[in-house]
Amino acid sequence: MEKHGTTSIVDGWKKTHYKPGLGWANDLAEQDWQRIQNESRRLGDNSSSEISDEYDVMKHALRERCGHIRGEQQMREQVQQDVQAQMNENLHKMQADFARQFEEMRQPFQQQKDSQNEEEESESD
């Protein structure tokens, strides 16, 4: 499945899981390869896009197992980091807004207190 000097998705997967002379990385990799080959034969060459075909082959052959989709953990961690960064940014904005609102509410009371203190001082003189 090599095309125009570039490695296909399927060939790339095999190169990372199989080494000539050493064999498969583990039994699961060999089983996965059999599923990839079976899925590739099943889909055949019906589609006009080889990349799309290979993606479908890999998606179906390396399907979800035990509620976990391969590669999902890395994506989930990145999403969690992005969400956490966004939440931290929102928290800082909220804290700044609360501080500003508190100061806006405090100022009239402070002015009233200062005014009362001035009146008391002028009455005591």
ABEGO torsion letter per residue (X at the ends): XBBGGBBBAAAAAAAAABBBGAEBABAAAAAAAAAAAAAAAAAEAABABAAAAAAAAAAAAABBBGGBBBGAAAAAAAAAAAAAAAAAAAAAAAAAAAAAAAAAAAAAAAAAAAAAAAAAAAAAX
